Amino acid sequence: MKTVITGGGSGGHVYPALAIAEKFREKDPQGKIIYAGYPGGFEHGVVPKYGYEMVDIDTRWYERGSIIELFKFGWHVTNGIRQARKFLKEFKPDLIIGTGGFVCFPVIFAGNRLGIKCYVHEQNAFPGLSNRKLEKYVRKIFLGFKEGGEYFSDKDKLIVSGNPVRQEFFTLEKDAARERLGIAQDDFVVLIFGGSLGAETIDKIGVEFTGAMNGKPKETLIFGTGKWYYDKVLEELSLRGIKTEQNIRLTSYIDNMQDCLAACDVVISRAGALSMAEAMAQGKASILIPSPNVSANHQYYNAKAAADAGAAFMIEEKDVTPEKVMEMVRELREDPDKALEMGRIARTLAPSMATDIIYEEIVKDAGLQNP
């Protein structure tokens, strides 16, 4: 089986794509998988580590309100379609699977025109622009949240699979993770992060938690600032005269998220689909602060789905204060049964069979032999 996986721009698109690719590689070790990404995109720092060959396809994000930007967008996408067509004619894949991001459009559009069977996975409760535009060019649309199905016209194409998460997130144990991280088993552990690049609102909360938890016995804070804000956070802590003690784990990028999630008692984060799926897979109570600066406010819908189910607290950015977030954490610490129940519900929202569902449904729909 020859497969093209495509998706890029952020970890929220790339890591689900890799989880799907890993399932296809597991099921068909002799198969060939090539990852189509955006030149210089986030995916270039991640995908090669998993052993996949990459090909670059030109594309561009769409900025509204400018004729010049619209022209640039159209030129890059047209060029990307030409590149994708050339690559696909040479590789001759059986399947194309996209997970979102603007690079998906030229690859799947060209693939559809060449008669290749195409599929997409939508991680969010409110679908991204690229996946909505691709609906008519794909055979099946896999959903991370069932609520996302409301925004697609052809209901026969929809399959609720859940969000693909690497299997290790389902199997890691808290005790083992804390031992690896050097965190005491009886500590209360808070994990705060705002994504790979960071989020200013989350970092302001993280700074307040750093000051409140610094040096406190039986408490540990893991604080991922994101690469854009690390120096700014250090500067703010310095201005406040805070010298972080050993119980504060401050880093620009969390590259061992699986251990950090397994080790923590509560997660404070944005409401990106991948971050939520990984926390849910670990059965963690979350405090979600959806970013208002994303397309169609989709993080709000992600967070609302989890909060409505009882798996998380949600607080919108316009309403957030460090004091409110601290009060939520205090509630979970003082009522561990509530935290455990929220975590139990979260785990039910993260089906461990997502990649299996996607693999089996695609193989069946495409009429391919299951190795």
BADOLO-694747 format. One record per residue (C-alpha): x, y, z. Coordinates in pm, whole numbers. Example, Ala and Ser with C-alpha at 12.3 -4.5 7.8 and 13.67 -1.06 7.14 Angstrom:
2
xx,yy,zz
1230,-450,780 .
1367,-106,714 .
//
This chain:
371
xx,yy,zz
0,0,0 .
130,345,-92 .
0,633,117 .
43,1010,127 .
-14,1175,463 .
-51,1552,467 .
-117,1813,733 .
84,2099,871 .
131,2437,1028 .
102,2328,1391 .
134,2029,1620 .
-245,2009,1625 .
-236,1893,1263 .
100,1717,1252 .
79,1485,1553 .
-261,1338,1455 .
-117,1282,1106 .
178,1098,1258 .
-51,887,1477 .
-241,779,1164 .
84,714,978 .
209,500,1266 .
-105,286,1248 .
-65,235,872 .
303,146,922 .
212,-97,1200 .
-52,-269,985 .
152,-271,665 .
526,-265,744 .
611,-314,378 .
395,-21,268 .
536,313,154 .
437,638,328 .
541,987,220 .
451,1298,419 .
355,1611,221 .
421,1929,415 .
470,2300,378 .
824,2428,311 .
976,2538,641 .
662,2442,832 .
638,2304,1187 .
624,1953,1041 .
986,1972,922 .
1109,1974,1280 .
903,1669,1376 .
822,1431,1090 .
1178,1323,996 .
1235,1206,1355 .
969,941,1294 .
1147,811,987 .
915,936,713 .
1025,1075,379 .
895,1426,315 .
799,1625,8 .
735,2001,8 .
419,2143,-145 .
375,2517,-184 .
73,2683,-23 .
-19,2987,181 .
-259,3088,454 .
-548,3314,360 .
-556,3669,499 .
-889,3843,441 .
-934,4204,344 .
-648,4257,100 .
-645,4212,-277 .
-267,4168,-266 .
-291,3894,-4 .
-569,3725,-201 .
-346,3727,-510 .
-55,3580,-312 .
-281,3313,-170 .
-413,3217,-514 .
-66,3209,-670 .
84,2987,-401 .
-211,2745,-395 .
-207,2717,-775 .
166,2650,-766 .
111,2394,-491 .
-149,2212,-698 .
100,2189,-986 .
369,2055,-752 .
130,1808,-590 .
7,1683,-927 .
364,1619,-1044 .
457,1439,-721 .
142,1226,-715 .
179,1120,-1078 .
531,1001,-998 .
453,830,-664 .
114,686,-766 .
-30,646,-413 .
-335,436,-331 .
-454,687,-70 .
-419,1044,48 .
-505,1127,410 .
-513,1488,531 .
-538,1622,884 .
-584,1993,819 .
-376,2299,754 .
-353,2481,422 .
-107,2232,274 .
-388,1975,260 .
-582,2163,-3 .
-343,2146,-301 .
-249,1785,-222 .
-606,1653,-191 .
-742,1870,-473 .
-475,1739,-709 .
-523,1384,-583 .
-897,1398,-642 .
-843,1519,-998 .
-608,1226,-1056 .
-864,976,-929 .
-682,896,-603 .
-899,808,-303 .
-878,1095,-54 .
-979,1128,313 .
-954,1392,585 .
-958,1396,961 .
-1100,1702,1138 .
-975,1742,1495 .
-1193,2031,1610 .
-1555,2072,1711 .
-1566,2358,1459 .
-1391,2245,1139 .
-1106,2441,986 .
-1144,2625,655 .
-925,2383,461 .
-1122,2074,562 .
-1457,2244,499 .
-1348,2336,147 .
-1221,1983,86 .
-1550,1811,171 .
-1649,1755,-192 .
-1307,1615,-286 .
-1287,1339,-23 .
-1466,1009,30 .
-1483,1012,410 .
-1445,1274,683 .
-1329,1150,1022 .
-1432,1361,1322 .
-1251,1420,1649 .
-1573,1563,1799 .
-1919,1459,1684 .
-2021,1826,1706 .
-1795,1896,1407 .
-2034,1705,1184 .
-2288,1988,1198 .
-2073,2195,964 .
-2047,1943,680 .
-2324,1895,424 .
-2284,1530,327 .
-2364,1339,643 .
-2299,1005,470 .
-1929,1088,459 .
-1899,1143,835 .
-1741,897,1077 .
-1684,988,1443 .
-1345,836,1521 .
-1214,1060,1797 .
-877,1228,1772 .
-576,1013,1687 .
-331,1008,1977 .
-6,816,1999 .
-63,498,2197 .
187,587,2469 .
-53,853,2602 .
-300,579,2694 .
-52,350,2866 .
177,569,3079 .
126,549,3456 .
154,845,3696 .
398,676,3933 .
639,576,3656 .
622,919,3492 .
696,1096,3822 .
990,866,3883 .
1133,950,3540 .
1082,1322,3600 .
1216,1315,3956 .
889,1436,4110 .
780,1309,4451 .
485,1071,4439 .
287,1272,4698 .
332,1614,4534 .
37,1804,4390 .
144,1873,4031 .
10,2147,3806 .
91,2150,3434 .
56,2481,3248 .
133,2527,2879 .
19,2736,2585 .
136,2530,2289 .
467,2502,2106 .
491,2878,2042 .
315,2988,2358 .
17,3202,2454 .
52,3532,2636 .
-261,3485,2848 .
-153,3137,2960 .
196,3265,3040 .
60,3545,3258 .
-126,3281,3458 .
189,3068,3466 .
390,3357,3610 .
133,3400,3890 .
138,3027,3966 .
518,3037,3969 .
511,3307,4234 .
245,3127,4439 .
401,2778,4422 .
771,2868,4425 .
950,2673,4696 .
629,2532,4843 .
668,2179,4983 .
456,1902,4829 .
387,2111,4519 .
537,2102,4168 .
469,2329,3873 .
555,2229,3516 .
534,2545,3305 .
588,2539,2928 .
607,2901,2814 .
631,2839,2439 .
929,2949,2232 .
798,3300,2162 .
754,3396,2528 .
1029,3218,2722 .
1262,3522,2752 .
968,3747,2835 .
861,3516,3118 .
1216,3507,3255 .
1227,3887,3243 .
895,3916,3427 .
1007,3674,3698 .
1331,3868,3737 .
1142,4198,3771 .
936,4039,4048 .
1248,3914,4221 .
1147,3550,4179 .
1430,3299,4166 .
1270,2971,4079 .
1323,2684,4320 .
1356,2317,4227 .
983,2257,4243 .
932,2488,3941 .
1000,2317,3606 .
1023,2607,3359 .
1090,2534,2992 .
1030,2696,2654 .
904,2374,2493 .
780,2054,2651 .
927,1773,2443 .
820,1496,2682 .
453,1588,2703 .
348,1227,2758 .
540,1209,3087 .
434,1557,3200 .
67,1479,3142 .
94,1143,3314 .
265,1302,3615 .
28,1595,3672 .
-293,1627,3872 .
-448,1912,3674 .
-382,2070,3333 .
-420,2438,3247 .
-405,2502,2873 .
-561,2636,2557 .
-826,2417,2392 .
-646,2294,2084 .
-785,1958,1976 .
-455,1772,2009 .
-372,1910,2355 .
-718,1817,2474 .
-705,1470,2319 .
-372,1394,2487 .
-494,1514,2827 .
-815,1315,2786 .
-619,1004,2693 .
-439,1040,3025 .
-768,1098,3209 .
-676,1441,3345 .
-903,1713,3479 .
-843,2029,3276 .
-894,2402,3300 .
-938,2520,2943 .
-891,2879,2826 .
-979,2875,2455 .
-792,3113,2231 .
-1021,3374,2071 .
-760,3432,1800 .
-822,3119,1592 .
-1037,3059,1287 .
-1411,3059,1360 .
-1336,3054,1736 .
-1304,2673,1708 .
-1123,2635,2042 .
-1433,2764,2219 .
-1637,2481,2069 .
-1369,2225,2162 .
-1364,2346,2522 .
-1743,2370,2545 .
-1782,2008,2432 .
-1550,1894,2712 .
-1701,2126,2973 .
-2057,2028,2886 .
-1962,1663,2934 .
-1812,1738,3277 .
-1451,1667,3180 .
-1314,2019,3220 .
-1367,2370,3348 .
-1385,2632,3074 .
-1319,3001,3117 .
-1316,3241,2824 .
-1018,3470,2784 .
-1230,3784,2833 .
-1327,3654,3176 .
-999,3501,3288 .
-793,3619,3586 .
-515,3432,3764 .
-728,3439,4080 .
-1017,3259,3908 .
-786,2991,3772 .
-619,2946,4111 .
-961,2904,4271 .
-1046,2629,4020 .
-719,2451,4097 .
-782,2488,4470 .
-1127,2331,4425 .
-977,2029,4249 .
-702,1991,4507 .
-945,2005,4799 .
-1191,1770,4629 .
-982,1492,4473 .
-1294,1286,4404 .
-1420,1562,4176 .
-1086,1572,3993 .
-1091,1194,3952 .
-1448,1201,3817 .
-1359,1475,3566 .
-1061,1267,3459 .
-1275,957,3424 .
-1518,1142,3198 .
-1229,1287,3000 .
-1097,938,2935 .
-1432,833,2788 .
-1406,1123,2539 .
-1070,1002,2411 .
-1142,672,2236 .
-828,462,2227 .
-937,307,1899 .
-931,627,1689 .
-643,521,1465 .
-787,170,1431 .
-1124,313,1326 .
-958,538,1069 .
-741,260,930 .
-1019,0,905 .
-1270,239,752 .
-1026,365,490 .
-909,19,391 .
-1271,-98,364 .
-1386,207,168 .
-1088,197,-67 .
-1136,-174,-136 .
-776,-249,-43 .
-653,-576,101 .
-596,-555,476 .
-242,-690,530 .
//
